[in-house]
Amino acid sequence: MLAARQPPYTLNRATLPVDALYIEHTLEPVVHDDLADALDVDPDATAFRNQSAGESDVGEYVLRLARLACPLALAAISTGAGGLRGALAVLGVAAATIAAVNTLLFAKARSRVTLGIFDSYVSADPRELTDVVETHDIVRPPAELSAALAAIGSATASGELSRMGIRSAFIRGPVSVTPGVRVAGPALTLQFLPKREDLYPVEEYEEPEKQLHRHVMYHAQPGDMIVVDARGDMSSGVFGEMMLTYFKGRGGAGVVIDGCLRDTGEAKRLGLGIWIRGATPNFHAQTGIVPAAVNVPVACGGTLVEPGDIVVADDDGAVVVPVKLAPALVASAQEHAEWEEFSRIRLAEGGDLRRYYPLSDEARPEYERWRAEQGRA
């Protein structure tokens, strides 16, 4: 008879949105030795894996069990009333076993759509831990588009986006601690969630490769920005000097964090653009939040940021530019920047504010002549 034992695995982590993370699992079946030979299954083997090969193993196991149970049930029925009870017992055991296998299959299917940081079925023995963390990269826009937006700046980008229907793309809260730095680049996103100590390592360096604030940096390419939804938390240092040094070495342009850094003095000397709410001596998961997902949509400072959106940041703050709107924004913003340059010159000479800002229809012919003189016509 099949032993009714608890499978040696535990669901020990939280779940997150689809595509946040993929973790391979190992499920260990519990097969009683009495049936092992009949089913042709090795009771010590790891037969269930979160792979297509594992599905065929499970399916064959179910078919073999059914082929074994049905003849036994028919043979029991032929012996009379007592045999009928025996047949029902045989079929009951088979049904219970198939239900258990289906439960495992459901757990496997579920794991494919709850791709959270530690949503993994793992062996109770830490030595058999087989989780492999993989996170998705982003689709990057042309570098020329980011460069054009950097030249435009956050104020003009915000104003033009408003005229295009995006009421506010401003990330509220984080401010520049690197004055004079202006950057624009595609967003790598990192999401934090509230901490639960039973679901996340407490120590700073415990299981470092499961700590997703590291994984967002593994995707970094020259010109990238990291945007972090740290829930406005003022006690957790999302990154420190060492990790930002790595990011800078990968060619990263800047970080925008709805929360804090630590090692802030050293970080400011790295040459990155840094926009944060504040500073703290604490490490990333020391208090109330933990990194939970990479390259998923995040709410940073109350503003939606999709992975790959272009973030324009300078002394005024950070603005999120949807990639599909970026070319039109660049075209309109360049014209805006040109007439502002002309108006700035005239205002500095004592010109009439009503004539030159915004540029009036009466001043437009003068502006067009100035453009021609500058070779911009």
Rosetta blueprint (number, residue, H / E / L):
1 M L
2 L L
3 A L
4 A L
5 R L
6 Q L
7 P L
8 P L
9 Y E
10 T E
11 L E
12 N L
13 R L
14 A L
15 T L
16 L L
17 P L
18 V L
19 D L
20 A L
21 L L
22 Y E
23 I E
24 E L
25 H L
26 T E
27 L E
28 E L
29 P L
30 V L
31 V L
32 H L
33 D H
34 D H
35 L H
36 A H
37 D H
38 A H
39 L H
40 D L
41 V L
42 D L
43 P L
44 D L
45 A L
46 T L
47 A L
48 F E
49 R E
50 N L
51 Q L
52 S H
53 A H
54 G H
55 E H
56 S H
57 D H
58 V H
59 G H
60 E H
61 Y H
62 V H
63 L H
64 R H
65 L H
66 A H
67 R H
68 L H
69 A H
70 C H
71 P H
72 L H
73 A H
74 L H
75 A H
76 A H
77 I H
78 S L
79 T L
80 G L
81 A H
82 G H
83 G H
84 L H
85 R H
86 G H
87 A H
88 L H
89 A H
90 V H
91 L H
92 G H
93 V H
94 A H
95 A H
96 A H
97 T H
98 I H
99 A H
100 A H
101 V H
102 N H
103 T H
104 L H
105 L H
106 F H
107 A H
108 K H
109 A H
110 R H
111 S H
112 R H
113 V H
114 T L
115 L L
116 G L
117 I L
118 F L
119 D L
120 S L
121 Y E
122 V E
123 S E
124 A L
125 D L
126 P H
127 R H
128 E H
129 L L
130 T L
131 D L
132 V L
133 V E
134 E E
135 T L
136 H L
137 D L
138 I L
139 V L
140 R L
141 P L
142 P L
143 A H
144 E H
145 L H
146 S H
147 A H
148 A H
149 L H
150 A H
151 A H
152 I H
153 G L
154 S H
155 A H
156 T H
157 A H
158 S H
159 G H
160 E H
161 L H
162 S H
163 R H
164 M L
165 G L
166 I L
167 R L
168 S L
169 A L
170 F E
171 I E
172 R L
173 G L
174 P L
175 V E
176 S E
177 V L
178 T L
179 P L
180 G L
181 V L
182 R L
183 V E
184 A E
185 G E
186 P E
187 A E
188 L E
189 T E
190 L E
191 Q E
192 F E
193 L E
194 P E
195 K L
196 R L
197 E L
198 D L
199 L L
200 Y L
201 P L
202 V L
203 E L
204 E L
205 Y L
206 E L
207 E L
208 P H
209 E H
210 K H
211 Q L
212 L H
213 H H
214 R H
215 H H
216 V H
217 M H
218 Y H
219 H L
220 A L
221 Q L
222 P L
223 G L
224 D L
225 M E
226 I E
227 V E
228 V E
229 D E
230 A L
231 R L
232 G L
233 D L
234 M L
235 S L
236 S L
237 G E
238 V L
239 F L
240 G L
241 E H
242 M H
243 M H
244 L H
245 T H
246 Y H
247 F H
248 K H
249 G H
250 R L
251 G L
252 G L
253 A L
254 G E
255 V E
256 V E
257 I E
258 D L
259 G L
260 C E
261 L E
262 R L
263 D L
264 T H
265 G H
266 E H
267 A H
268 K H
269 R L
270 L L
271 G L
272 L L
273 G E
274 I E
275 W E
276 I E
277 R L
278 G E
279 A E
280 T L
281 P L
282 N L
283 F L
284 H L
285 A L
286 Q L
287 T L
288 G L
289 I E
290 V E
291 P E
292 A E
293 A E
294 V E
295 N L
296 V L
297 P L
298 V E
299 A E
300 C E
301 G L
302 G L
303 T E
304 L E
305 V E
306 E L
307 P L
308 G L
309 D L
310 I E
311 V E
312 V E
313 A E
314 D E
315 D L
316 D L
317 G E
318 A E
319 V E
320 V E
321 V E
322 P L
323 V H
324 K H
325 L H
326 A H
327 P H
328 A H
329 L H
330 V H
331 A H
332 S H
333 A H
334 Q H
335 E H
336 H H
337 A H
338 E H
339 W H
340 E H
341 E H
342 F H
343 S H
344 R H
345 I H
346 R H
347 L H
348 A H
349 E L
350 G L
351 G L
352 D L
353 L H
354 R H
355 R H
356 Y H
357 Y L
358 P L
359 L L
360 S L
361 D L
362 E L
363 A L
364 R H
365 P H
366 E H
367 Y H
368 E H
369 R H
370 W H
371 R H
372 A H
373 E H
374 Q L
375 G L
376 R L
377 A L
